[in-house]
Amino acid sequence: MDGLLLTEEEIDKQLATHFDEEGSYKPPHMDNFVSMTRRDVMMNVRIPPLGIEPPPFGEEQIKEITDKTTITRDNIEWARKHWADDSVKPDQKKHGVIAYDMLEMYKKGVSFATINLWIDYYSGADTGSENGIYNKSWARIDS
């Protein structure tokens, strides 16, 4: 995780930019936050009655992830098996490992569309798993 998370000094430096001369906090504008395009958001939308299904997670996405990050095909498959393993109680699952994989993908430039398809894949949403993470909304927060 070295280099993926900000250090205390970097956090303080970033935070200092949000205060004016009088010391009043000025929150960042929404345009400074991470946002996805409609195409990225729609990548894993699943609305069966309308026939809307995401494309399959495949070799192209695995190649992008493995080329840009330290995540391997085995890591991807482990996350899928671990997420689907009902013998492990939800509070005992290693959510941190999966979250760090997602953070690494984001920080190292993996496309949002690929990250969305990866979420669809590891959570089992592509197979209709009851534990799947589904995107059934057309809405975007910044719309």
C-alpha positions as CSV (number, residue, x, y, z in Angstrom):
1,M,0.0,0.0,0.0
2,D,3.0,2.2,0.0
3,G,2.4,5.2,-2.2
4,L,-1.3,4.5,-2.6
5,L,-2.5,6.3,0.5
6,L,-1.6,9.9,1.5
7,T,0.9,10.4,4.3
8,E,-0.1,12.6,7.3
9,E,2.0,15.4,5.8
10,E,0.3,15.1,2.4
11,I,-3.2,15.1,4.1
12,D,-2.3,18.3,6.1
13,K,-1.0,20.0,3.0
14,Q,-4.2,19.1,1.0
15,L,-6.4,20.2,3.9
16,A,-4.6,23.5,4.3
17,T,-5.6,24.5,0.7
18,H,-9.2,24.5,1.9
19,F,-8.9,27.3,4.4
20,D,-9.0,31.0,3.5
21,E,-6.8,33.8,4.9
22,E,-9.1,34.1,8.0
23,G,-8.9,30.4,8.8
24,S,-12.5,29.6,7.6
25,Y,-13.0,26.2,5.9
26,K,-14.0,26.3,2.2
27,P,-15.1,22.9,1.0
28,P,-13.8,21.7,-2.4
29,H,-16.0,22.2,-5.4
30,M,-17.7,19.0,-6.6
31,D,-15.7,19.2,-9.8
32,N,-12.6,18.2,-7.8
33,F,-14.0,14.9,-6.8
34,V,-13.6,11.6,-8.7
35,S,-16.4,11.2,-11.2
36,M,-17.3,8.7,-13.8
37,T,-18.8,9.2,-17.2
38,R,-22.3,7.8,-18.0
39,R,-20.6,5.1,-20.0
40,D,-18.5,4.0,-17.1
41,V,-21.5,4.0,-14.8
42,M,-23.6,2.1,-17.2
43,M,-20.9,-0.6,-17.5
44,N,-22.4,-2.8,-14.8
45,V,-26.1,-1.6,-14.8
46,R,-28.3,-4.6,-14.8
47,I,-32.0,-4.2,-15.7
48,P,-33.3,-7.5,-16.9
49,P,-36.8,-6.5,-17.9
50,L,-35.3,-4.0,-20.3
51,G,-32.7,-6.4,-21.6
52,I,-29.8,-4.3,-20.2
53,E,-26.9,-6.5,-19.1
54,P,-23.2,-5.5,-18.7
55,P,-20.6,-7.0,-21.0
56,P,-18.7,-10.0,-19.6
57,F,-15.6,-9.5,-17.5
58,G,-12.9,-11.1,-19.7
59,E,-9.3,-11.3,-20.8
60,E,-9.2,-7.6,-21.9
61,Q,-10.1,-6.4,-18.4
62,I,-7.8,-8.9,-16.7
63,K,-4.9,-7.8,-18.9
64,E,-5.5,-4.1,-18.1
65,I,-5.6,-4.9,-14.4
66,T,-2.5,-7.1,-14.4
67,D,-0.5,-4.8,-16.7
68,K,-1.2,-1.7,-14.5
69,T,-1.2,-3.1,-11.0
70,T,0.4,-5.8,-8.8
71,I,-2.9,-7.7,-8.9
72,T,-2.7,-11.1,-10.5
73,R,-5.3,-13.3,-12.1
74,D,-5.0,-15.5,-8.9
75,N,-5.8,-12.4,-6.8
76,I,-8.9,-11.7,-8.9
77,E,-10.1,-15.3,-8.6
78,W,-9.4,-15.4,-4.9
79,A,-11.6,-12.3,-4.4
80,R,-14.4,-14.0,-6.3
81,K,-14.2,-17.3,-4.3
82,H,-13.8,-15.5,-1.0
83,W,-16.8,-13.2,-1.6
84,A,-19.0,-16.2,-2.6
85,D,-17.9,-18.4,0.2
86,D,-20.9,-18.7,2.5
87,S,-19.0,-20.7,5.0
88,V,-17.2,-17.5,6.0
89,K,-19.4,-15.1,8.0
90,P,-19.9,-11.7,6.5
91,D,-18.0,-10.0,9.4
92,Q,-15.1,-12.4,9.0
93,K,-14.6,-11.7,5.3
94,K,-11.4,-9.8,4.3
95,H,-13.2,-6.8,2.8
96,G,-10.0,-4.7,3.4
97,V,-8.1,-6.8,0.8
98,I,-10.7,-6.3,-1.8
99,A,-10.9,-2.6,-1.0
100,Y,-7.1,-2.2,-1.3
101,D,-7.3,-4.0,-4.7
102,M,-9.9,-1.5,-5.8
103,L,-7.8,1.4,-4.5
104,E,-4.7,0.2,-6.2
105,M,-6.6,-0.1,-9.5
106,Y,-8.0,3.4,-9.2
107,K,-4.6,4.9,-8.2
108,K,-2.7,3.2,-10.9
109,G,-5.1,4.2,-13.7
110,V,-7.2,1.2,-14.4
111,S,-10.3,2.5,-16.3
112,F,-13.5,3.0,-14.3
113,A,-15.3,0.7,-16.7
114,T,-12.9,-2.1,-15.9
115,I,-13.2,-1.5,-12.2
116,N,-17.0,-1.6,-12.5
117,L,-16.8,-4.9,-14.4
118,W,-14.4,-6.3,-11.8
119,I,-16.9,-5.4,-9.0
120,D,-19.6,-7.2,-11.0
121,Y,-17.3,-10.2,-11.5
122,Y,-15.8,-10.7,-8.0
123,S,-19.2,-10.2,-6.3
124,G,-20.9,-12.8,-8.5
125,A,-23.4,-10.4,-9.9
126,D,-22.6,-11.8,-13.4
127,T,-24.0,-15.1,-12.3
128,G,-27.0,-13.8,-10.4
129,S,-25.5,-14.4,-6.9
130,E,-27.6,-13.2,-4.0
131,N,-24.4,-11.7,-2.7
132,G,-23.7,-9.8,-5.8
133,I,-23.2,-6.1,-5.9
134,Y,-25.8,-4.8,-8.4
135,N,-26.1,-1.5,-10.1
136,K,-29.8,-1.1,-10.8
137,S,-29.9,2.7,-10.9
138,W,-29.9,5.0,-13.8
139,A,-29.0,7.9,-11.5
140,R,-25.7,9.7,-11.2
141,I,-24.9,11.7,-8.1
142,D,-23.6,14.6,-10.0
143,S,-26.4,14.8,-12.5
